[in-house]
Amino acid sequence: MPTTPFLLLALWCFARSSKRFHDWLYNHARFGPYLQDWRYHSVIPPKAKFLSVTMMGASFVLVATRDSVAPWVLVVVAVVLLSVAAYILTRPSHRPKPAYARQSPSEGESSPPASAA
C-alpha cells in the first residue's frame, strides 16, 4: 500500500487539529521535503511515479486474474486506475528552477554593452 496518500491525509488532519504535529511532520527530515514540494509545486518524484504506476498495474493484474470478478468491475477498476495514473504522470517530477537561474548569458543572451568613456 503506498504511503503518500496517508502522509498527505495525516498532514491535512494535523493542519486542522494540532499545529505542533503538523509542523513536526511538515519539517520532518525524511518526509518534510516531499510534502513541501507537493504543497508548493505539485511535484511527485520520478521514483514515486514509477512505484505508484507499477503497483497500480500489479493491482489490476491481481484483480483481473480472479475468476469471480464481473467484467464491468474490471472496466470500472481500469478506468479509475488509468485516471489516477494519468494524474500522477502529468505532475512535474522536479521543482521548477528559480527565475534568476533559468537564463544565463551563456545561453544566448549577450552581456550588456560597455559604455564609452
C-alpha positions in Angstrom: 0.0 0.0 0.0 1.5 3.4 -0.9 2.4 5.7 1.9 2.0 9.0 0.2 -1.8 9.3 0.4 -1.7 8.5 4.1 1.0 11.1 4.7 -1.0 13.7 2.8 -4.1 12.8 4.8 -2.2 13.0 8.1 -0.8 16.4 7.2 -4.2 17.6 6.3 -5.7 16.3 9.5 -2.9 17.6 11.6 -3.2 21.0 10.0 -6.8 21.2 11.3 -6.2 19.6 14.7 -2.7 20.2 16.0 -0.3 22.8 14.8 2.5 21.1 16.7 2.1 17.7 14.9 1.5 19.4 11.6 4.8 21.4 11.9 6.6 18.3 13.1 5.5 16.3 10.0 6.0 19.2 7.6 9.6 19.8 8.9 10.5 16.1 9.3 13.9 15.3 7.8 12.6 12.4 5.6 9.0 13.4 4.8 9.1 17.2 5.0 10.8 17.9 1.7 8.4 15.7 -0.2 5.4 17.3 1.5 6.7 20.8 0.9 7.5 20.0 -2.8 3.9 18.8 -3.2 2.4 21.8 -1.5 4.3 24.5 -3.3 5.0 22.9 -6.7 2.7 19.7 -7.0 5.9 17.7 -7.5 5.9 13.9 -7.5 9.4 12.4 -7.7 10.1 10.0 -10.6 10.7 7.1 -8.2 7.3 7.6 -6.6 5.7 7.9 -10.0 7.3 4.6 -11.1 6.4 2.8 -8.0 2.8 4.0 -7.9 2.0 3.2 -11.5 3.7 -0.2 -11.2 1.7 -1.0 -8.1 -1.5 0.1 -9.8 -0.7 -2.2 -12.7 0.1 -5.1 -10.4 -3.2 -4.5 -8.5 -5.1 -4.5 -11.8 -3.5 -7.8 -12.8 -4.3 -9.3 -9.4 -8.0 -8.3 -9.7 -8.2 -9.4 -13.4 -6.9 -12.9 -12.6 -9.7 -13.6 -10.2 -12.4 -15.7 -11.7 -15.2 -14.2 -9.6 -14.8 -10.6 -10.8 -17.5 -9.4 -13.1 -16.4 -7.7 -16.4 -18.0 -4.4 -15.5 -16.0 -4.3 -12.3 -12.8 -4.7 -14.3 -13.8 -1.8 -16.5 -14.5 0.4 -13.5 -11.2 -0.6 -11.9 -9.3 0.0 -15.1 -10.9 3.5 -15.6 -10.1 4.5 -12.0 -6.5 3.3 -12.1 -5.9 4.8 -15.5 -7.3 8.2 -14.4 -5.1 8.2 -11.3 -2.1 7.1 -13.3 -2.7 9.9 -15.8 -2.9 12.4 -13.0 0.3 11.2 -11.4 2.2 11.1 -14.6 1.2 14.6 -15.6 2.5 16.2 -12.3 6.0 17.7 -12.6 8.9 15.4 -11.5 11.2 18.2 -10.2 10.9 21.6 -8.7 11.0 24.5 -11.1 14.3 26.3 -11.2 14.3 29.8 -9.7 13.6 32.6 -12.2 17.1 34.0 -11.8 18.7 30.6 -12.7 16.6 29.9 -15.8 18.7 32.0 -18.2 22.3 32.9 -18.1 24.4 34.9 -20.5 26.0 31.7 -21.8 22.5 30.5 -23.0 22.3 33.0 -25.8 21.9 36.3 -24.0 24.6 38.8 -24.7 26.1 40.8 -21.9 25.2 44.5 -21.7 27.1 46.8 -24.0 30.1 48.5 -22.5 29.7 52.2 -22.0 32.0 54.5 -23.9 34.2 56.5 -21.6 
